[in-house]
Amino acid sequence: MSIAASQNGRTRGDGRVLRALVVALILCLHASVVAAEGHLVLAGGGPTPAEVFERTLALSGGRLAIVAVLPQTFPNDTIADAAVAMWRTLHAAEVIKVSRTDAAMARTALARATLIWIPGGFPAHFMQTLAATPLAEIIRERFSSGVTIGGASAGAVAMSSTMLADEVAPDGTPLAGPTTIEGLGLWPEAIVSPHFTERHRLPSLIPIVRDHPNLIGIGLDEGTAVIVFKGAFDVLGRGTVSVVDARRTEARRLRSGAHFRYRARQ
């Protein structure tokens, strides 16, 4: 074989290797993008077992976790301050209360967080407060990049695309208006109702699900949570999770340890 022929053979071989490497790199990048979406943790409110918060922290880096708490679910910081204190007792590396007034500081806090926590309060008030800011879109971007997003009560409600509207204002004034409004859209297949058994919310959730038959209703009892990831959720805590489906005549009730795969949104 001539030297030229040998070099040509090596060149073709090198080209095939290079193409194979490029294809492998593209597949790896695609896999990383597909796997990037984070976990959602939704708690039903009320006294919540420590295992819910411990599991949430473990999903978010454990003792290295940076927790950003959003205070915008309530007109003052009392609920957010309690959440900050709770996460500190669990020894997260850092717990930050997101600024209400400094947009740059708020953006930085969410950009650094490995867990974004939305505490209880009023979900519609939360969404209205965020409407004039870029924070809702930043939360969506962080979730898409793999960050855990968690919330209790109002924070759980806000995870939906079509979410339950507030029944009363923060000052206690009854509200008349639509039963649903637009939420964060992190769990677009579900409409979430917290304090479910305690506040007898099944009769009010059924007609809403029938009006939105492509969605499932998720009723979260107090002290109970779901961890949602890629089309399925796990149940933990002391109560039950009720799954309300327009195609079924009765709600399905799940207890701690259950794993449930829900149908994709049509």
Helices and strands as residue ranges (DSSP letters): H 3-34, E 40-43, H 50-59, G 62-64, E 66-69, H 78-89, E 94-97, H 103-112, E 115-118, H 123-130, H 135-144, E 148-152, H 154-157, E 162-164, E 180-182, E 190-193, H 202-211, E 216-220, E 224-229, E 232-237, E 240-245, E 252-255, E 259-261
